[in-house]
């Protein structure tokens, strides 16, 4: 079961990086509704792919994308935002992660 937790944490981090590699999000920090929608879609698709079929909780993509948007707007760098929001999302959904054990 320890491997499953490692896979989930790694997949979450990988999903975060892939979801934010969208050029529009990196090029400007003025998020549009289209950017928000794309972030959530990419997050969910990449999470499922990276975790080999495990679907994230219903609001995880919303929480993560809102976190990144707010962090970037306040002046954080992309890498700092990703790291902070991965940790914040893991803490927020810790019970869900623990239920996978």
N, C-alpha and C positions, 0 to 999 in steps of 0.2 A: 504494500500500500504506500510505502514511502516513495516508490517510483511514480505512482499515479499523482501524488501531490507535486512532485518535481515537474512532471509533464504539464500539469495544469498551470503552475506558476510560469514555466517557460513559455507555454502557449499564450498566456495572457500578455507577457512581455513582448513576445514576437508579434502578436496581433496588434499591440499598441504601436510598434514601430512601423509595421506595414500600413496600418490605417492612417498614420500621419505622413506617410511618404507621398501622399497625393500632392502634386505640384501646387495646386491652387491654395492649399492650406499652408504650405511652406512659403509661398510667394508673398502672401499678404495675411495680416492678422485680423483683417476685417471679415469676420465670418458672415456668410450669407445663409439663407435657409437651405440653399442647394449644398453648401459646404457641410452644414449640420447633418443633412440627410445622408450625404455621401460618407461622412465619418461613421455614422451609426451602421450603415449597410456594410461598409468595409470591415468595421470592427466585428460585427456578427459573423460575416462570412469567413474572415481570417481566424477568428477564435475557433469556429467549428472545424476548419481545416487543420489548424495547428494542434488542436486537442484530439484529433482523429474522431470527430463526430459528437463531441460533447457540446451541447448548446449552453450558452451563457444564460444566467438569470435574465428575466424580462427587462429589467431596468439598468443592467450593467452598462450597456452601450451608451445610454443617455447620461448616466452618471459620469462615465469616463470622458465622453466628448464635451460635456459641459465643463468638467474640470480643466481639460486642456484648453478650451476656448478662454475660460477665465484667466488661466495662468498666462497664456500668451498675450492677452489684452493688457494684463498688468505689467508686462515687460520681461517675463521669464523667457529664457531661451527654449528652443524646441526640445533639446535633450533634457534640460531640467524639468520642463513641463511633463514630458513622458515619464521620467523616473518618479516624480512626485505623484502623478495621477495613477500610475500602476500601483504604487504603495497605498494610496488613498482608496483605490477601488478594491484592492485585496483586503484592506481593513474593513471596509464597508460590507463586503460580501464574504467575510471570513466564515460565517456559519455555513454558507453554501459550499465553500471549499472543503470545510471539515466534514460535511455530509457525504463527500465523495470517497472518504477513507473507507 
